[in-house]
Amino acid sequence: MESQHIENIVIVGGGTAGWIAAAAMSKMLGAGVKITLIESDAIGTVGVGEATIPQIRRLNAVLGLDENEFVRETNGTFKLGIEFNNWGHLGESYLHTFGDAGINLASLHFHQYWLRSRAEGNPNGLWDYSLHHKAAYNHKFGRLDRVGNTSMTGLAYAFHFDAGLYARYLRKLAEASGVTRVEGKIVDVALAAETGFIDSVTLDRGETISGDLFVDCSGFRGLLIGDALGVGYQDWSKWLPCNGAVAVGCESTAPLLPYTKATAHDAGWQWRIPLQHRTGNGHVFCEEFTTEEAVTETLLANLDGAPISDPKRLRFTTGRRDKFWHKNCVSLGLASGFLEPLESTSIHLIQSNVSKLIELFPDKAFDASNEIEYNRQVGHEYELIRDFLILHYHRTDREDSEFWRYCKHMDVPESLTEKMALFEGNGLLYKDADDLFRESSWVQVMVGQGLMPKNFHAMANRLSSEQLSGFLNDVQRLIQRATKDLPTHQDFINAHCKADLQ
């Protein structure tokens, strides 16, 4: 009896998406599956995804990476969160950290106790009880799972790294696991007459490569999922209006910050990502409200160091494919959709979708139920992230420019409206099981953008005023003690994972 197991996977496109897919599938599926990756050195990659979120550590663990080596090989640094400047109000900043503020107590989130203390006259902000905030602004970092023998969690972190070096690093791992890389441009995609499935692709030098399963990592174009199979694209620009970016690297400056910066300007925002060898910068903007020339001028005027490259223009449309998996083709990365880099979710979506693909891995029969469930799960995750990103733009008091007036007054998805209303009442949040972002993330961004609850949960009244004050003071003492013992971010890198920059 002929085996129905997938035997031949063809990945079209390299870059971060292609090589994450190749490394993960070769590791998880084993030597019984042949994996071929097609990419062309003549086709550039977007390469702006240099900031991540903590879920990338799961991928690294699955791949068996040594974290110090990984950081060293990618010229990486560590990331405790994202600083948002000028988003809710001009001149205001907040840090969306990867950790919880304070300590949850008796089945109630810490922010509820903070809201009660605020109602009783406590002037401290939410971040006065954040270990991540204290460490980040003291430029400190260390691997800290827990604070002493207390219930306070330690530092949750992610990475900044050079996306090109990361793809090269993953390529080395994937090829060591048996993945075959083929150089060339695809000039034709052949479909099976009876099923419409992809049968093979033809390269510019005439070689034809057949496969059972095709993975489209060809970037915004969607060479397979879009051009060949005709799967449409849902445009979310009415909620996430930015549609372009200008990116440029600059010289590094001290101190080495353990967080990303996102600074809002008149018609978009600017990112700052510190690496060991340079700082990555870019200005995301909406071309309906400004010009590329104005954006480039603003970007260059707000660099910390001298530019080391010419500005690079990128164009995109926020949204997602109508289907991420269609017939025998699964799209990943930019071929599947694009959610702007505001919360560093691009690389997460690649690894998350690869994980779902492996969990729902088909056989040659390609049962429709696998495809339907994959598209449901991935689509739901996209929508949840979409709502979180919209929150940053919509929950603002800025009306100083046409762009921000549009964002403040635009209609948003009902799912986000309901979440904001629930929180505004008495600080409640409903956590969707599939939501990438934890309750603490929603709390930090809502409060940081100026959405303050009118009341707090009644359970916070279980403590007397004296007990509440003592609890909050104890939290601050623990944070102070833990931060004091941490090395600086630069010293930690020098001791454990300094790149060879020669």
N, C-alpha and C positions, 0 to 999 in steps of 0.2 A: 504494500500500500504506500502510495506516494505521500511524503510528509506535507502537512499543510502549514508548517511553521515558516514564518518569514525567514528567508535565507540571505537576502541581499538588500541592504539599505543604501540609498544614494542621498547624500546631503549636498544640496546645491548652495554654495556660498560658504565662505569662511568667516573671518571676523570673530567677534565674541560669541554670537549666536551659534554659528556653525561649529566652532571648536568646543563650546560647552556641550552641545548635542553629541558630538563625536566622542568626547572624553567620557561623558556620563553613560551613553549607551554601550560603548565598548566595555566599560567597567561592569555594568549591571547585566548585560545580555550575554557576555562571555564570547568565547572564540567560535561558537556555533553560528554566529551571524557575521557575514562579511559587510564591512562598512567602508564606503568610498566617499570621500569628500572632494568636490570639484570647486576650485576657486581660481581666480586669475589675478596675478600680481598687477595687471594693468588696470584693474577695477579697484578704486579706493574704498575704504570703509568710513563710516561716519565718525566713529572713534571719539565721541565726546562723553561716553558713559564711564567716567572715571570715579564716580562716587557710588557707594553701595549701601545696603541696609543689612542688619545682622543675620538675616536668613542665608546670606552667602556662606556663612560658616558651616551650615549644614551640607551644602554642596561640597565644600572643601573637605569635610569629614568623610563624605561618601567616596570622594576620589582618593582619599588617603593622603592628602597633602600635608606636608610639614608647614605649619603656619609661618614660622620664621623664614624658611626658605622662600615660601610664596611671596611674602612681603618684600624680601630682599630682591628677588628676581623681577618684580614688577615695579621697583622703585616706590613701593607703597608707603603709606602712613596709616594711622588709626583714626577712626571717626566715632565720636560720641553723640553726634547729632547735627542739626542744621540750624544756623542762626538766621532768623528772618528779620530783615531791617526794612522799615517803612511800609509794611504791608497793611496793618490795621490803621495806623496813623503815621503821618510823616514824623520822623525823629524818634520813633519807638522801635524797640527790638525785643525779641524773645527767642529762646532756644528750644526747638523741638528735639528733645533728647530721646535716646533709645531706652531709657529706664523709667521706673516709676518715681514720682515724687513721694517722699516720706515712706511710711509703712502702712499698709492696709491693716485694719484692726477690727476684729470681731465681725468678719464678713461684710465690712463696709469699706469702700475705697477711701484712701487718705484724703482726697480732695473734698470729701464731704465734711471732715473734721476741720479742714482749713477754711471752708466756706462758713462754718459756724463761728470759728474764731474771728474771721473777718467781720461777721455781723456783730460780734461783741467788741469790736474796736481794734483788733490786732492789725497793725499796718503792714506786716510782712506779706510779700507776694508768694505765689505757689512755688516759685523756683528757689526761694530761700530754704526750701526743704528738699532740694534735689542734689544728690551726690554728683550726678553727671554734670549739672550746671556748675557746681563748685570746682570740680576737676577740670572741666573744659576751660573755664575762664582763668584758671591758674596754670593753664597749659600743661596739665599733668595727665599721665596715662599709666596704667598697669593692668595686668590680668588679675582681676579681683572678682571671685565668684560670689562672695558673701562678706558682709562687714562683721568680722569677728565671729562670735557665736550667737549673733542676734538674728532676727528675722528680716533684717534689711538686705535686699539683694545688692550684689556688687555692680560692676560696670558691664553693661551690655554695649557691644561695639561692632562696628563694621570697618570698612577700609576705603581709602582712596588709592587708586593705582593707575598706571599707564595702561590704557585699554589695549594698545598695540602689543605691549610686552605681555599682557595677560593672555591674549590670544596665542602668542608665540609659546608661552609657557604651557598652555593647555594642548597646543598642537604636539609638543614634545611628549606629553603624557599619552595622548591619544595614539600617536604613531607607535609608541612603545607597546601599546596594547593591541596593535595589529591594524589600526585604521590606515587606509591607503589614500594619500592625497594625489589628486590629478590636477595638473595645471591646464587651464584653458577656459575660453569663453564658450558659453552655450549659444548656438545659432539656430537650433530647432528642437522642438519638443514633440514627440510622436505619441499620439493617443490611440488606444485600442478601439477599433471601429465599433465593436459590440457593446462595450461597457463604458467607454469614455475615460477609462483609467489611463494614467501615464504609463506608457510602455518603455520609453527610452528617451535619452537626450543625446543630441549630436553636438560635438565640439567644433570649434573653428578649424581645427586641423583635420577634421573628417572622422574622428573616432566616435563610435556610438557606445553609450553606456546604458545598460538595461538595469532594472531593479524591481523589487517587489513593493517596497515602500519608499516614497520620496519625501524628503524633508526640505522645505523651502526656506532657506536662510539668505535669500537674495536681496534683502533690504527693502526699501520703500516700493520698489517696482513690483515685487511679488511675481517673479518671472513664471513660476509654476502655478501658484494658487490664483493669481490674478490674470496674467496674460494668457496662459494655456487653458486653465479650467474656468475662467470667467467668474470667479467668486467676487461679489461686490464689496464695497467698503462703506461703513457707516461713519459719516462726518459728524464729529462732536464739537466743531468749531464754535457753535453758538454758546457753548458753556466754557470751552477752553480756547479762547480766541487767538492765542499766539500761534503764529504759523511760520516763524523763521527764527534763525539765530545767527550770530556772528561769534566765532570762537578764535581765541588767540592764547598762546602761552607766554608767560613772562618769567623773569628771573625770580628765584625764591627769596623770601625775606624772613627774618627772625622776628619773634619766636615762631616755631613750627606749631601751628594751631591744630588741635585734635578735633576739628569740626569743619563742616562746609559752611560757606556764607551764601545767602540768597538775598540780594538787595534790590528792592523794588524801585524802578524808575518811572518815568512818565507814561510809557507805553509797553511795559514789560518788566523784566528783572534781569539781574546779573548774577552769575555764579562765580564762586572762587573756591578752587579745590587744591589744597596744598599737597604736593608730592615731594619726594626727597630731592629730585633734581630740578624741579620747576614748579610753577603754580599754573594750574589750568583755569582759564577764564572764558566767559562767554556771556552774551547778552541775548536773551530770548525776547522776542517782540512780536507785535501784531502789525503787519504792514498797512493795515487800514488806518492806523492812527499815527504812523511815523514813517520815516524813510531809512533805508539801509545806511545812508551816509550819516544821518543824525545818530543812529544807534552805534555805529562804529566810532564816531567821535566821542560819544558818552563812554563807551567801553574803554577806549584807550586813555581817556582822561581819568579813569578810576582804577587803574592797575596799581598794584603795590610795588612792582619792579619794572625794569625795562623790558619791552616786548622782545621775544626771541624768535618770532615767526610773523609772517603776514597774516592778517585776519582772514578767516575762512568762512564763507557763507553757506548756510544750510537752510533748506526749505522742507516743511513737513505739514501734514494735516492731521490733527489729533483725531483719533477714532479707532475703529477696529474692523476687521473683516466680518462679513455676514456669517461666514463659517471659518473656523480655524483649521478644521480637518474636513476635507472633501474628497470622496473616493479614496484613492491610495496616496494622498498627499496631505501632509501636516505642515502648516506654516509656523515659524518661530521668529522671534525678534521683530524687526521692523516690517517684515513681510506679513505679520499677523496683525499689527496695529501699532499705534504710537501714542503713548501718554507722556507728555513732556517731562523733562528731567527734574522737575521741582522737588520731588521727594525721592529721587534716586531709585525708581522702581523698575527701570528697563531691564537690568541684568536679573533682578529677581523674577520678573515675568518669564524670562527665558528658562531659568532653572526650574521654576514652578511648573511650566508647561512641559518641559522635558520629563519631569517627575511624573506628571499626570499621564503623559504618553506611555511611559514605561509601565505604569500601573494598569492602563487600559490597552496594553499592547495587543494588536490584532494578529490573526493568522491570515493566510492568503485568501480566505473567504471574505474578509473584511465585513464582518457582521455589522449591520447598521447601528446596533445598539451601542457599540463601542464609540463610534463616531458621534452619535447623539449625546451620550453622556459626557464625552470630552468637551464638545462644544458648549454644553450647558455649564460645566464647571468653569471652563476658561472664560466664557462670557460673563458669568457672575462675578468672577474675580476682577475682570476689567471694569465692570460697572461700579464695584465697591471702591476701587482705587480712584476711578473717575470722580466719584462724589467727594472723596477726601481732598483731591486736588482742587475741585471747584470751590470748596469751602475757603481756601486761601484767598481766592480772588473775590468771591461774593461777599464774605463777611468782613467788610471793610467800611470805614467811615471816610475814606478818601474820596473827594470829589474835585480834586485840584486839576484833573486832566480829563479829556474826553474818554480815554481808555478806562480810567478808574470809575467814572460815572456809569459807563456801560456795564462794567463788572458788578458794581454795587446794585444796580437796578434790574439786571437781567433775570429772566425766569430760570429757575434751576429745577432739576429733577425732584419729584415729590418725595423720593426716598431721602434726599438730603434735607428738604424742608422739614420733614417730620422729625429727623434726628436733631436738628437745631432747636426745634420747638420743645422737644422733650428735655434737652439739656438746659434750655433757658428757664424752664419751670423751676426745678429744684436739683439740677445737676445730674440728672439720670441719663444713662446711656444704655442702649440695647446693643449688645455685641453679637453681630452675625458670625456664625461659626466659620465662615469662609473669608472673613475680613482679614486682610493682611495686617491692618493697623490695630493695635491693642487699644483698650479703653484709655490708657494714659496718653497715647498719641492724640486721640480725639480731644481729650480734656486740654492738653497743652495748646493745641492749635486753636480751639475755640476760645479759650481764655486769652491766649496771645493775640488773637485777632479782635478781642474786645467783646466777645459774647459772654457775659457774666450771668450766672443763674440768679433768679430773684430770691431763691430760698435754698435750703439744704434739707437733706433727708432727715426724717424724725429720729432715726436710729442714732444720729450723731449726738442727740441729747442724753444718751446714756451716761456720758461722763459729766462730772461736775465741772464747773469752771476751773477749779484748781487742778483737777485731774487732766483736763484738756490742755491747760498751760504747761503742766509738767510733761505731758506726752510730747508736745511740740518742741519743748526745750531739749528733751532727751534726743529727739530726732536730729536736731541741729548739732548737738554735741557729738553724736556718732559720725555725722558727716564731716565735721571739723577734724576729728581724730583720724578718720580714714583718709581724707585728702592729704593731711600732713605727711603721711607715710608713703605717698605715691611719688615715684620719680617724675621728672619732667618728661614730656612726650619725646623730646629730642634725645634725652639721656637714655630712655627706654629703647629707642631705635638704635642708638649707637651701641648699646650693650647686647642687643639680641638680633637685629635684622637690618643692619646698615648695608645699603647697596654699594656696589663697586661702581662709582661714577666716573672712573678714569676712561 
